[in-house]
């Protein structure tokens, strides 16, 4: 239907928001003809606070997740640190980089297809190995599984090219923007998707900068408080010394 009515990516997103909003505001028989929002309001008025999944665990519950098995590669003789490869990207973390004994081992990998910068790895016995990060420029900007796949295909066809200093996502964006200007079908939607990914990356950097600034301010305040405490202690010790030297005995 989206193809039939030539819907854009932004229009599809807006449609999903409207459908979800309508559902939450519509009375349902299963809720005694209350809407989900009314039920939520009633329960909150009774003191029932909605439970929220901790931020650290949200990546474990993904709507769009792929599971695959990858073999740990590397070569100790040449100094090639252990890694796994997904769509021409090398993934590792500090632990894997030091685990030469895992070369040849098959790891189960959970891939968040909405953001290919990191994946989660599990050992053959099912225990969690940790998060692996893609190396190089692929780690700079959020990108989907399909974006990475499309970029690799375009590179193979020699339609786009980027150096080790270029961000592949920006190179892809420039290519698709030119395709859209030439009136190529579906190019505009892909431009919108890439633009959204770039904006997400910029928002993350802004949030990180804000967090670092806030942390620096907190550290500075803590240092000042500590300095005041030290100064106060020194003054108290100095006063005690003076009183001890000039102590007056009253009969």
MODASUL-V904389 format. One record per helix or strand. SS is the DSSP state (hx for helix, st for strand). FROM is the first residue (numbers start at 1). TO is the last residue. Records with the same first field share a line. If there is no record, write none. Layout:
# MODASUL-V904389
SS->FROM-TO ; FROM-TO
This chain:
# MODASUL-V904389
hx->9-25 ; 29-31 ; 36-45 ; 55-60 ; 94-97 ; 100-102 ; 136-139 ; 145-156 ; 168-181 ; 187-245
st->28-28 ; 34-34 ; 65-71 ; 73-75 ; 80-86 ; 89-92 ; 106-112 ; 118-122 ; 128-134
